[in-house]
Amino acid sequence: MTIDVILGLQWGDEGKGKIVDFLATEYDMVARFQGGPNAGHTLKFDGKKFVLHTVPSGIFRKNLLNLIGNGVVIDPITLRRELENLDSVGVEYSSRLLVAKKAHLILPTHCLLDAASEAAKGVEKIGSTLKGIGPTYMDKTGRNGLRVGDILLKDFTERYNSLKNKHLGLLQALPSVEFDLAAVEKRWFDALEILRSLHLVDGEYFIHQKLAEGKKILAEGAQGSMLDIDFGTYPFVTSSNTVTAGVCSGLGVAPQRIGQVIGITKAYCTRVGGGPFPTELLDETGDFLRAEGAEFGSTTGRPRRCGWIDLPQLKYTIMLNGVTQLAITKIDVLNKFAEIKAAMHYRYDGQVSDQLPYDLCGGAVEPVYASFGGWQQSLEDAKDFDDMPAAATTYLAALENYLGVPVTIVSTGPERSSLILKEAGVAV
């Protein structure tokens, strides 16, 4: 058996949670392979809204296993809050939620370091979510980190204090920020008991056992491909590999185990925080996109920057990920536009190109647009592609033609049921 992958192709917030939730019925397990509580996957069904930060998005489907893989960094406080929310709506997870012992822990002092480090950057800050993600991954690569499996060891408290004291020493060189460490620390150790009560597994062995049993597994990514530590808009990136390659290191599987790769993109483009954004609209059109799409971060609440869809950028991340099919989300946000634009090329260094420059942060990049007619009507009643207005199918066909990948899913609204599948169906 192989592992199918679902991930974002832009700067995050593409709507991965809803698509994972929908596809999950075709699988036996959903496995989160990287990131931490800086990501928020939003699901909406039965008139209720749910936001998951650490727990895989398959948790709402009964009888489905959900694995938090070793590539994820875990804040016990955030995880506890998520589990309490699941308890409040009667979702049973105790027998279905597993945590890899090799996943790293976010300590209270990681969050403090994150805030102090960002404050030190001043105007050059990268827009961190201040969730302690970066410092945790730094300790991981620096071979100082604490892992989930360590909470089962007799000397865990000594290991914790050793790392905490290291962090306190580093903080001496950074600006002072408001942070009640003692209070956060108490909540952290209380939440640790909840983590201990979960099924802690050797993730790599567990996932291979399930593959050997013929189980179907869906790997769920967080953030977006343009935030990848190696291939994103560095340094305005996250601290992990958000592309398909991250599945291998984040779950402990070989490349030949990768099957379908389902890439998700909005019908336009958004970004949270600092960093380059070639198609950003700093005008009334951008404001209208933000209002229509309710574009505010599910983790931070910050207003998202908005712009037209960027096809050279998507072609880049499709190449990096080996995408086999596309899911287009939030096409309904474009319902009221008389004209819709898409960036087809870039103009920079005196040339026109469909390739991203080495340093997208360093120079002026001017998008070259093509215009499409809008459909100016609701898509609420559309149940398949034939029900969609001609202008909408023309727009989608242009995306397929340029990107060279079939569009198999289109999301026409926030509800779980607001999805259109192409006639060929999703190859899962």
Secondary structure, 3 states (H helix, E strand, C coil): CCEEEEEECCCCCCCHHHHHHHHHHHCCEEEECCECCCCCEEEEECCEEEEECCCCCCCCCCCCEEEECCCEEECHHHHHHHHHHHHHCCCCCCCCEEEECCCEECCHHHHHHHHHHHHHHHHHCCCCCCCCHHHHHHHHHCCCCCEHHHHHCCCHHHHHHHHHHHHHHHHCCCCCCCCCHHHHHHHHHHHHHHHHHCEEECHHHHHHHHHHCCCCEEEECCCCHHHCCCCCCCCCCCCCCCCCHHHHHHHCCCHHHEEEEEEEEECCEEECCCCCCCCECCCHHHHHHHHHHCCECCCCCCECEEECEEHHHHHHHHHHHCCCEEEEECHHHHCCCCEEEEEEEEEECCEEECCCCCCCCCCCCEEEEEEEECCCCCCCCCCCHHHCCHHHHHHHHHHHHHHCCCEEEEECCCECCCEEECCCCCCC
